[in-house]
């Protein structure tokens, strides 16, 4: 009976470890993608906005005044006043 408890504990520990480290790996991939993007226009700025298609807070690059583009999915977010 002790072996069953030990093996169950090991499996639960590995599952918990993989569950909590999965988000960190996604963030590292996003940072690598951001480093690959070369911006030659130094007037553009980066802001953190909620992306509608990614459904997460992601970095957006300003391509025009108050027009932002997600660095991951390239969806444009327009915050200009009509």
SEFIZA-3560 file (N, C-alpha, C; in Angstrom, 3 decimals):
REM SEFIZA-3560
<numar><xx>0.817</xx><yy>-1.186</yy><zz>0.000</zz><atom>N</atom></numar>
<numar><xx>0.000</xx><yy>0.000</yy><zz>0.000</zz><atom>CA</atom></numar>
<numar><xx>0.868</xx><yy>1.259</yy><zz>0.000</zz><atom>C</atom></numar>
<numar><xx>2.049</xx><yy>1.174</yy><zz>0.588</zz><atom>N</atom></numar>
<numar><xx>2.926</xx><yy>2.335</yy><zz>0.634</zz><atom>CA</atom></numar>
<numar><xx>3.452</xx><yy>2.688</yy><zz>-0.750</zz><atom>C</atom></numar>
<numar><xx>3.667</xx><yy>1.710</yy><zz>-1.600</zz><atom>N</atom></numar>
<numar><xx>4.152</xx><yy>1.979</yy><zz>-2.954</zz><atom>CA</atom></numar>
<numar><xx>3.101</xx><yy>2.707</yy><zz>-3.772</zz><atom>C</atom></numar>
<numar><xx>1.846</xx><yy>2.369</yy><zz>-3.584</zz><atom>N</atom></numar>
<numar><xx>0.769</xx><yy>3.044</yy><zz>-4.320</zz><atom>CA</atom></numar>
<numar><xx>0.709</xx><yy>4.509</yy><zz>-3.919</zz><atom>C</atom></numar>
<numar><xx>0.835</xx><yy>4.796</yy><zz>-2.649</zz><atom>N</atom></numar>
<numar><xx>0.817</xx><yy>6.181</yy><zz>-2.176</zz><atom>CA</atom></numar>
<numar><xx>2.033</xx><yy>6.945</yy><zz>-2.700</zz><atom>C</atom></numar>
<numar><xx>3.201</xx><yy>6.307</yy><zz>-2.704</zz><atom>N</atom></numar>
<numar><xx>4.411</xx><yy>6.954</yy><zz>-3.194</zz><atom>CA</atom></numar>
<numar><xx>4.310</xx><yy>7.273</yy><zz>-4.685</zz><atom>C</atom></numar>
<numar><xx>3.866</xx><yy>6.327</yy><zz>-5.487</zz><atom>N</atom></numar>
<numar><xx>3.746</xx><yy>6.536</yy><zz>-6.931</zz><atom>CA</atom></numar>
<numar><xx>2.676</xx><yy>7.588</yy><zz>-7.231</zz><atom>C</atom></numar>
<numar><xx>1.578</xx><yy>7.568</yy><zz>-6.495</zz><atom>N</atom></numar>
<numar><xx>0.540</xx><yy>8.585</yy><zz>-6.667</zz><atom>CA</atom></numar>
<numar><xx>1.082</xx><yy>9.974</yy><zz>-6.335</zz><atom>C</atom></numar>
<numar><xx>1.863</xx><yy>10.091</yy><zz>-5.291</zz><atom>N</atom></numar>
<numar><xx>2.466</xx><yy>11.365</yy><zz>-4.913</zz><atom>CA</atom></numar>
<numar><xx>3.429</xx><yy>11.880</yy><zz>-5.971</zz><atom>C</atom></numar>
<numar><xx>4.220</xx><yy>10.973</yy><zz>-6.547</zz><atom>N</atom></numar>
<numar><xx>5.158</xx><yy>11.361</yy><zz>-7.602</zz><atom>CA</atom></numar>
<numar><xx>4.407</xx><yy>11.853</yy><zz>-8.832</zz><atom>C</atom></numar>
<numar><xx>3.363</xx><yy>11.152</yy><zz>-9.230</zz><atom>N</atom></numar>
<numar><xx>2.579</xx><yy>11.541</yy><zz>-10.399</zz><atom>CA</atom></numar>
<numar><xx>1.900</xx><yy>12.894</yy><zz>-10.178</zz><atom>C</atom></numar>
<numar><xx>1.328</xx><yy>13.102</yy><zz>-9.000</zz><atom>N</atom></numar>
<numar><xx>0.670</xx><yy>14.371</yy><zz>-8.689</zz><atom>CA</atom></numar>
<numar><xx>1.689</xx><yy>15.508</yy><zz>-8.673</zz><atom>C</atom></numar>
<numar><xx>2.870</xx><yy>15.269</yy><zz>-8.125</zz><atom>N</atom></numar>
<numar><xx>3.916</xx><yy>16.284</yy><zz>-8.087</zz><atom>CA</atom></numar>
<numar><xx>4.372</xx><yy>16.656</yy><zz>-9.492</zz><atom>C</atom></numar>
<numar><xx>4.584</xx><yy>15.673</yy><zz>-10.348</zz><atom>N</atom></numar>
<numar><xx>4.985</xx><yy>15.957</yy><zz>-11.729</zz><atom>CA</atom></numar>
<numar><xx>3.893</xx><yy>16.697</yy><zz>-12.485</zz><atom>C</atom></numar>
<numar><xx>2.657</xx><yy>16.335</yy><zz>-12.266</zz><atom>N</atom></numar>
<numar><xx>1.542</xx><yy>17.022</yy><zz>-12.914</zz><atom>CA</atom></numar>
<numar><xx>1.468</xx><yy>18.476</yy><zz>-12.454</zz><atom>C</atom></numar>
<numar><xx>1.584</xx><yy>18.709</yy><zz>-11.165</zz><atom>N</atom></numar>
<numar><xx>1.556</xx><yy>20.077</yy><zz>-10.638</zz><atom>CA</atom></numar>
<numar><xx>2.716</xx><yy>20.910</yy><zz>-11.151</zz><atom>C</atom></numar>
<numar><xx>3.901</xx><yy>20.313</yy><zz>-11.203</zz><atom>N</atom></numar>
<numar><xx>5.075</xx><yy>21.029</yy><zz>-11.718</zz><atom>CA</atom></numar>
<numar><xx>4.883</xx><yy>21.418</yy><zz>-13.181</zz><atom>C</atom></numar>
<numar><xx>4.396</xx><yy>20.496</yy><zz>-14.000</zz><atom>N</atom></numar>
<numar><xx>4.201</xx><yy>20.803</yy><zz>-15.419</zz><atom>CA</atom></numar>
<numar><xx>3.071</xx><yy>21.817</yy><zz>-15.618</zz><atom>C</atom></numar>
<numar><xx>2.078</xx><yy>21.797</yy><zz>-14.754</zz><atom>N</atom></numar>
<numar><xx>0.968</xx><yy>22.740</yy><zz>-14.848</zz><atom>CA</atom></numar>
<numar><xx>1.425</xx><yy>24.162</yy><zz>-14.559</zz><atom>C</atom></numar>
<numar><xx>2.259</xx><yy>24.343</yy><zz>-13.544</zz><atom>N</atom></numar>
<numar><xx>2.683</xx><yy>25.684</yy><zz>-13.167</zz><atom>CA</atom></numar>
<numar><xx>3.855</xx><yy>26.206</yy><zz>-13.991</zz><atom>C</atom></numar>
<numar><xx>4.587</xx><yy>25.362</yy><zz>-14.653</zz><atom>N</atom></numar>
<numar><xx>5.700</xx><yy>25.832</yy><zz>-15.478</zz><atom>CA</atom></numar>
<numar><xx>5.282</xx><yy>26.030</yy><zz>-16.927</zz><atom>C</atom></numar>
<numar><xx>4.094</xx><yy>25.615</yy><zz>-17.319</zz><atom>N</atom></numar>
<numar><xx>3.659</xx><yy>25.764</yy><zz>-18.711</zz><atom>CA</atom></numar>
<numar><xx>3.490</xx><yy>27.230</yy><zz>-19.073</zz><atom>C</atom></numar>
<numar><xx>2.975</xx><yy>28.082</yy><zz>-18.184</zz><atom>N</atom></numar>
<numar><xx>2.794</xx><yy>29.500</yy><zz>-18.470</zz><atom>CA</atom></numar>
<numar><xx>4.135</xx><yy>30.204</yy><zz>-18.646</zz><atom>C</atom></numar>
<numar><xx>5.134</xx><yy>29.825</yy><zz>-17.896</zz><atom>N</atom></numar>
<numar><xx>6.444</xx><yy>30.451</yy><zz>-18.015</zz><atom>CA</atom></numar>
<numar><xx>7.065</xx><yy>30.146</yy><zz>-19.371</zz><atom>C</atom></numar>
<numar><xx>6.866</xx><yy>28.938</yy><zz>-19.890</zz><atom>N</atom></numar>
<numar><xx>7.415</xx><yy>28.589</yy><zz>-21.192</zz><atom>CA</atom></numar>
<numar><xx>6.748</xx><yy>29.391</yy><zz>-22.292</zz><atom>C</atom></numar>
<numar><xx>5.445</xx><yy>29.658</yy><zz>-22.184</zz><atom>N</atom></numar>
<numar><xx>4.752</xx><yy>30.474</yy><zz>-23.186</zz><atom>CA</atom></numar>
<numar><xx>5.303</xx><yy>31.881</yy><zz>-23.198</zz><atom>C</atom></numar>
<numar><xx>5.547</xx><yy>32.457</yy><zz>-22.017</zz><atom>N</atom></numar>
<numar><xx>6.072</xx><yy>33.809</yy><zz>-21.934</zz><atom>CA</atom></numar>
<numar><xx>7.469</xx><yy>33.886</yy><zz>-22.532</zz><atom>C</atom></numar>
<numar><xx>8.291</xx><yy>32.860</yy><zz>-22.326</zz><atom>N</atom></numar>
<numar><xx>9.627</xx><yy>32.855</yy><zz>-22.905</zz><atom>CA</atom></numar>
<numar><xx>9.550</xx><yy>32.805</yy><zz>-24.422</zz><atom>C</atom></numar>
<numar><xx>8.600</xx><yy>32.049</yy><zz>-24.983</zz><atom>N</atom></numar>
<numar><xx>8.442</xx><yy>31.995</yy><zz>-26.427</zz><atom>CA</atom></numar>
<numar><xx>8.010</xx><yy>33.349</yy><zz>-26.974</zz><atom>C</atom></numar>
<numar><xx>7.107</xx><yy>34.046</yy><zz>-26.250</zz><atom>N</atom></numar>
<numar><xx>6.675</xx><yy>35.364</yy><zz>-26.683</zz><atom>CA</atom></numar>
<numar><xx>7.834</xx><yy>36.354</yy><zz>-26.675</zz><atom>C</atom></numar>
<numar><xx>8.698</xx><yy>36.259</yy><zz>-25.659</zz><atom>N</atom></numar>
<numar><xx>9.846</xx><yy>37.149</yy><zz>-25.603</zz><atom>CA</atom></numar>
<numar><xx>10.799</xx><yy>36.875</yy><zz>-26.746</zz><atom>C</atom></numar>
<numar><xx>10.970</xx><yy>35.608</yy><zz>-27.107</zz><atom>N</atom></numar>
<numar><xx>11.837</xx><yy>35.294</yy><zz>-28.228</zz><atom>CA</atom></numar>
<numar><xx>11.269</xx><yy>35.839</yy><zz>-29.531</zz><atom>C</atom></numar>
<numar><xx>9.953</xx><yy>35.754</yy><zz>-29.697</zz><atom>N</atom></numar>
<numar><xx>9.337</xx><yy>36.305</yy><zz>-30.891</zz><atom>CA</atom></numar>
<numar><xx>9.484</xx><yy>37.816</yy><zz>-30.927</zz><atom>C</atom></numar>
<numar><xx>9.371</xx><yy>38.481</yy><zz>-29.782</zz><atom>N</atom></numar>
<numar><xx>9.516</xx><yy>39.923</yy><zz>-29.731</zz><atom>CA</atom></numar>
<numar><xx>10.941</xx><yy>40.342</yy><zz>-30.049</zz><atom>C</atom></numar>
<numar><xx>11.919</xx><yy>39.538</yy><zz>-29.667</zz><atom>N</atom></numar>
<numar><xx>13.306</xx><yy>39.881</yy><zz>-29.956</zz><atom>CA</atom></numar>
<numar><xx>13.609</xx><yy>39.725</yy><zz>-31.440</zz><atom>C</atom></numar>
<numar><xx>12.909</xx><yy>38.828</yy><zz>-32.131</zz><atom>N</atom></numar>
<numar><xx>13.147</xx><yy>38.623</yy><zz>-33.546</zz><atom>CA</atom></numar>
<numar><xx>12.601</xx><yy>39.774</yy><zz>-34.392</zz><atom>C</atom></numar>
<numar><xx>11.663</xx><yy>40.531</yy><zz>-33.866</zz><atom>N</atom></numar>
<numar><xx>11.064</xx><yy>41.635</yy><zz>-34.600</zz><atom>CA</atom></numar>
<numar><xx>12.017</xx><yy>42.819</yy><zz>-34.538</zz><atom>C</atom></numar>
<numar><xx>12.484</xx><yy>43.252</yy><zz>-35.700</zz><atom>N</atom></numar>
<numar><xx>13.361</xx><yy>44.409</yy><zz>-35.762</zz><atom>CA</atom></numar>
<numar><xx>12.542</xx><yy>45.622</yy><zz>-36.140</zz><atom>C</atom></numar>
<numar><xx>12.633</xx><yy>46.638</yy><zz>-35.329</zz><atom>N</atom></numar>
<numar><xx>11.893</xx><yy>47.867</yy><zz>-35.583</zz><atom>CA</atom></numar>
<numar><xx>12.901</xx><yy>48.929</yy><zz>-35.962</zz><atom>C</atom></numar>
<numar><xx>12.793</xx><yy>49.420</yy><zz>-37.191</zz><atom>N</atom></numar>
<numar><xx>13.691</xx><yy>50.460</yy><zz>-37.652</zz><atom>CA</atom></numar>
<numar><xx>13.095</xx><yy>51.843</yy><zz>-37.429</zz><atom>C</atom></numar>
<numar><xx>11.810</xx><yy>51.887</yy><zz>-37.130</zz><atom>N</atom></numar>
<numar><xx>11.143</xx><yy>53.146</yy><zz>-36.847</zz><atom>CA</atom></numar>
<numar><xx>11.151</xx><yy>53.342</yy><zz>-35.339</zz><atom>C</atom></numar>
<numar><xx>11.960</xx><yy>54.266</yy><zz>-34.864</zz><atom>N</atom></numar>
<numar><xx>12.101</xx><yy>54.446</yy><zz>-33.432</zz><atom>CA</atom></numar>
<numar><xx>10.977</xx><yy>55.275</yy><zz>-32.840</zz><atom>C</atom></numar>
<numar><xx>10.039</xx><yy>55.744</yy><zz>-33.635</zz><atom>N</atom></numar>
<numar><xx>8.925</xx><yy>56.503</yy><zz>-33.118</zz><atom>CA</atom></numar>
<numar><xx>7.808</xx><yy>55.594</yy><zz>-32.629</zz><atom>C</atom></numar>
<numar><xx>7.801</xx><yy>54.345</yy><zz>-33.041</zz><atom>N</atom></numar>
<numar><xx>6.739</xx><yy>53.439</yy><zz>-32.598</zz><atom>CA</atom></numar>
<numar><xx>6.981</xx><yy>53.052</yy><zz>-31.145</zz><atom>C</atom></numar>
<numar><xx>5.900</xx><yy>52.849</yy><zz>-30.426</zz><atom>N</atom></numar>
<numar><xx>5.996</xx><yy>52.472</yy><zz>-29.019</zz><atom>CA</atom></numar>
<numar><xx>5.238</xx><yy>51.186</yy><zz>-28.777</zz><atom>C</atom></numar>
<numar><xx>5.601</xx><yy>50.519</yy><zz>-27.708</zz><atom>N</atom></numar>
<numar><xx>4.962</xx><yy>49.273</yy><zz>-27.324</zz><atom>CA</atom></numar>
<numar><xx>4.120</xx><yy>49.513</yy><zz>-26.078</zz><atom>C</atom></numar>
<numar><xx>2.913</xx><yy>48.983</yy><zz>-26.081</zz><atom>N</atom></numar>
<numar><xx>2.031</xx><yy>49.056</yy><zz>-24.928</zz><atom>CA</atom></numar>
<numar><xx>1.427</xx><yy>47.680</yy><zz>-24.695</zz><atom>C</atom></numar>
<numar><xx>0.983</xx><yy>47.436</yy><zz>-23.485</zz><atom>N</atom></numar>
<numar><xx>0.333</xx><yy>46.171</yy><zz>-23.156</zz><atom>CA</atom></numar>
<numar><xx>-1.175</xx><yy>46.391</yy><zz>-23.186</zz><atom>C</atom></numar>
<numar><xx>-1.828</xx><yy>45.680</yy><zz>-24.101</zz><atom>N</atom></numar>
<numar><xx>-3.277</xx><yy>45.759</yy><zz>-24.246</zz><atom>CA</atom></numar>
<numar><xx>-3.853</xx><yy>44.354</yy><zz>-24.226</zz><atom>C</atom></numar>
<numar><xx>-5.150</xx><yy>44.266</yy><zz>-24.010</zz><atom>N</atom></numar>
<numar><xx>-5.830</xx><yy>42.991</yy><zz>-24.067</zz><atom>CA</atom></numar>
<numar><xx>-6.150</xx><yy>42.680</yy><zz>-25.525</zz><atom>C</atom></numar>
<numar><xx>-5.562</xx><yy>41.608</yy><zz>-26.045</zz><atom>N</atom></numar>
<numar><xx>-5.785</xx><yy>41.224</yy><zz>-27.441</zz><atom>CA</atom></numar>
<numar><xx>-7.098</xx><yy>40.446</yy><zz>-27.543</zz><atom>C</atom></numar>
<numar><xx>-7.907</xx><yy>40.794</yy><zz>-28.529</zz><atom>N</atom></numar>
<numar><xx>-9.215</xx><yy>40.163</yy><zz>-28.668</zz><atom>CA</atom></numar>
<numar><xx>-9.120</xx><yy>38.748</yy><zz>-29.208</zz><atom>C</atom></numar>
<numar><xx>-8.152</xx><yy>38.471</yy><zz>-30.065</zz><atom>N</atom></numar>
<numar><xx>-8.061</xx><yy>37.120</yy><zz>-30.612</zz><atom>CA</atom></numar>
<numar><xx>-7.203</xx><yy>36.209</yy><zz>-29.735</zz><atom>C</atom></numar>
<numar><xx>-6.158</xx><yy>36.746</yy><zz>-29.083</zz><atom>N</atom></numar>
<numar><xx>-5.341</xx><yy>35.940</yy><zz>-28.169</zz><atom>CA</atom></numar>
<numar><xx>-6.037</xx><yy>35.750</yy><zz>-26.824</zz><atom>C</atom></numar>
<numar><xx>-6.919</xx><yy>36.682</yy><zz>-26.464</zz><atom>N</atom></numar>
<numar><xx>-7.649</xx><yy>36.686</yy><zz>-25.199</zz><atom>CA</atom></numar>
<numar><xx>-6.711</xx><yy>36.734</yy><zz>-23.995</zz><atom>C</atom></numar>
<numar><xx>-5.609</xx><yy>37.478</yy><zz>-24.150</zz><atom>N</atom></numar>
<numar><xx>-4.648</xx><yy>37.668</yy><zz>-23.078</zz><atom>CA</atom></numar>
<numar><xx>-4.078</xx><yy>39.074</yy><zz>-23.190</zz><atom>C</atom></numar>
<numar><xx>-3.399</xx><yy>39.494</yy><zz>-22.144</zz><atom>N</atom></numar>
<numar><xx>-2.676</xx><yy>40.760</yy><zz>-22.213</zz><atom>CA</atom></numar>
<numar><xx>-1.397</xx><yy>40.527</yy><zz>-23.001</zz><atom>C</atom></numar>
<numar><xx>-1.265</xx><yy>41.202</yy><zz>-24.120</zz><atom>N</atom></numar>
<numar><xx>-0.108</xx><yy>41.041</yy><zz>-24.988</zz><atom>CA</atom></numar>
<numar><xx>0.473</xx><yy>42.406</yy><zz>-25.338</zz><atom>C</atom></numar>
<numar><xx>1.710</xx><yy>42.390</yy><zz>-25.782</zz><atom>N</atom></numar>
<numar><xx>2.352</xx><yy>43.621</yy><zz>-26.222</zz><atom>CA</atom></numar>
<numar><xx>1.840</xx><yy>43.988</yy><zz>-27.604</zz><atom>C</atom></numar>
<numar><xx>1.539</xx><yy>45.262</yy><zz>-27.777</zz><atom>N</atom></numar>
<numar><xx>1.075</xx><yy>45.793</yy><zz>-29.046</zz><atom>CA</atom></numar>
<numar><xx>2.025</xx><yy>46.895</yy><zz>-29.494</zz><atom>C</atom></numar>
<numar><xx>2.268</xx><yy>46.961</yy><zz>-30.777</zz><atom>N</atom></numar>
<numar><xx>3.146</xx><yy>47.969</yy><zz>-31.352</zz><atom>CA</atom></numar>
<numar><xx>2.280</xx><yy>49.017</yy><zz>-32.029</zz><atom>C</atom></numar>
<numar><xx>2.603</xx><yy>50.277</yy><zz>-31.821</zz><atom>N</atom></numar>
<numar><xx>1.846</xx><yy>51.365</yy><zz>-32.434</zz><atom>CA</atom></numar>
<numar><xx>2.350</xx><yy>51.553</yy><zz>-33.861</zz><atom>C</atom></numar>
<numar><xx>1.474</xx><yy>51.341</yy><zz>-34.855</zz><atom>N</atom></numar>
<numar><xx>1.870</xx><yy>51.488</yy><zz>-36.251</zz><atom>CA</atom></numar>
<numar><xx>1.443</xx><yy>52.835</yy><zz>-36.823</zz><atom>C</atom></numar>
<numar><xx>0.412</xx><yy>53.413</yy><zz>-36.277</zz><atom>N</atom></numar>
<numar><xx>-0.041</xx><yy>54.761</yy><zz>-36.581</zz><atom>CA</atom></numar>
<numar><xx>-0.476</xx><yy>55.369</yy><zz>-35.256</zz><atom>C</atom></numar>
<numar><xx>-0.670</xx><yy>56.675</yy><zz>-35.203</zz><atom>N</atom></numar>
<numar><xx>-1.135</xx><yy>57.236</yy><zz>-33.927</zz><atom>CA</atom></numar>
<numar><xx>-2.451</xx><yy>56.589</yy><zz>-33.478</zz><atom>C</atom></numar>
<numar><xx>-2.406</xx><yy>55.984</yy><zz>-32.309</zz><atom>N</atom></numar>
<numar><xx>-3.544</xx><yy>55.298</yy><zz>-31.680</zz><atom>CA</atom></numar>
<numar><xx>-4.078</xx><yy>54.112</yy><zz>-32.484</zz><atom>C</atom></numar>
<numar><xx>-3.253</xx><yy>53.500</yy><zz>-33.300</zz><atom>N</atom></numar>
<numar><xx>-3.580</xx><yy>52.254</yy><zz>-34.000</zz><atom>CA</atom></numar>
<numar><xx>-2.489</xx><yy>51.258</yy><zz>-33.634</zz><atom>C</atom></numar>
<numar><xx>-2.871</xx><yy>50.188</yy><zz>-32.937</zz><atom>N</atom></numar>
<numar><xx>-1.909</xx><yy>49.245</yy><zz>-32.400</zz><atom>CA</atom></numar>
<numar><xx>-2.061</xx><yy>47.882</yy><zz>-33.062</zz><atom>C</atom></numar>
<numar><xx>-0.950</xx><yy>47.141</yy><zz>-33.134</zz><atom>N</atom></numar>
<numar><xx>-0.930</xx><yy>45.820</yy><zz>-33.740</zz><atom>CA</atom></numar>
<numar><xx>-0.309</xx><yy>44.842</yy><zz>-32.749</zz><atom>C</atom></numar>
<numar><xx>-0.989</xx><yy>43.708</yy><zz>-32.531</zz><atom>N</atom></numar>
<numar><xx>-0.493</xx><yy>42.683</yy><zz>-31.613</zz><atom>CA</atom></numar>
<numar><xx>0.795</xx><yy>42.084</yy><zz>-32.179</zz><atom>C</atom></numar>
<numar><xx>1.802</xx><yy>41.908</yy><zz>-31.328</zz><atom>N</atom></numar>
<numar><xx>3.071</xx><yy>41.360</yy><zz>-31.796</zz><atom>CA</atom></numar>
<numar><xx>2.994</xx><yy>39.853</yy><zz>-32.036</zz><atom>C</atom></numar>
<numar><xx>1.983</xx><yy>39.199</yy><zz>-31.485</zz><atom>N</atom></numar>
<numar><xx>1.875</xx><yy>37.752</yy><zz>-31.650</zz><atom>CA</atom></numar>
<numar><xx>0.993</xx><yy>37.380</yy><zz>-32.846</zz><atom>C</atom></numar>
<numar><xx>-0.242</xx><yy>37.909</yy><zz>-32.893</zz><atom>N</atom></numar>
<numar><xx>-1.178</xx><yy>37.478</yy><zz>-33.934</zz><atom>CA</atom></numar>
<numar><xx>-1.374</xx><yy>38.524</yy><zz>-35.029</zz><atom>C</atom></numar>
<numar><xx>-0.781</xx><yy>39.702</yy><zz>-34.868</zz><atom>N</atom></numar>
<numar><xx>-0.843</xx><yy>40.789</yy><zz>-35.858</zz><atom>CA</atom></numar>
<numar><xx>-2.238</xx><yy>41.389</yy><zz>-36.030</zz><atom>C</atom></numar>
<numar><xx>-3.132</xx><yy>41.190</yy><zz>-35.064</zz><atom>N</atom></numar>
<numar><xx>-4.460</xx><yy>41.820</yy><zz>-35.134</zz><atom>CA</atom></numar>
<numar><xx>-4.335</xx><yy>43.294</yy><zz>-34.753</zz><atom>C</atom></numar>
<numar><xx>-5.025</xx><yy>44.136</yy><zz>-35.481</zz><atom>N</atom></numar>
<numar><xx>-4.965</xx><yy>45.568</yy><zz>-35.237</zz><atom>CA</atom></numar>
<numar><xx>-6.078</xx><yy>45.998</yy><zz>-34.287</zz><atom>C</atom></numar>
<numar><xx>-5.719</xx><yy>46.882</yy><zz>-33.370</zz><atom>N</atom></numar>
<numar><xx>-6.668</xx><yy>47.449</yy><zz>-32.416</zz><atom>CA</atom></numar>
<numar><xx>-6.681</xx><yy>48.957</yy><zz>-32.610</zz><atom>C</atom></numar>
<numar><xx>-7.843</xx><yy>49.493</yy><zz>-32.943</zz><atom>N</atom></numar>
<numar><xx>-7.989</xx><yy>50.915</yy><zz>-33.227</zz><atom>CA</atom></numar>
<numar><xx>-8.599</xx><yy>51.598</yy><zz>-32.006</zz><atom>C</atom></numar>
<numar><xx>-7.867</xx><yy>52.531</yy><zz>-31.389</zz><atom>N</atom></numar>
<numar><xx>-8.397</xx><yy>53.252</yy><zz>-30.238</zz><atom>CA</atom></numar>
<numar><xx>-8.562</xx><yy>54.741</yy><zz>-30.572</zz><atom>C</atom></numar>
<numar><xx>-8.617</xx><yy>55.044</yy><zz>-31.851</zz><atom>N</atom></numar>
<numar><xx>-8.802</xx><yy>56.433</yy><zz>-32.268</zz><atom>CA</atom></numar>
<numar><xx>-10.242</xx><yy>56.849</yy><zz>-32.043</zz><atom>C</atom></numar>
<numar><xx>-10.424</xx><yy>58.137</yy><zz>-31.783</zz><atom>N</atom></numar>
<numar><xx>-11.757</xx><yy>58.699</yy><zz>-31.580</zz><atom>CA</atom></numar>
<numar><xx>-12.340</xx><yy>59.017</yy><zz>-32.952</zz><atom>C</atom></numar>
<numar><xx>-13.566</xx><yy>58.581</yy><zz>-33.185</zz><atom>N</atom></numar>
<numar><xx>-14.189</xx><yy>58.807</yy><zz>-34.486</zz><atom>CA</atom></numar>
<numar><xx>-14.759</xx><yy>60.190</yy><zz>-34.597</zz><atom>C</atom></numar>
//
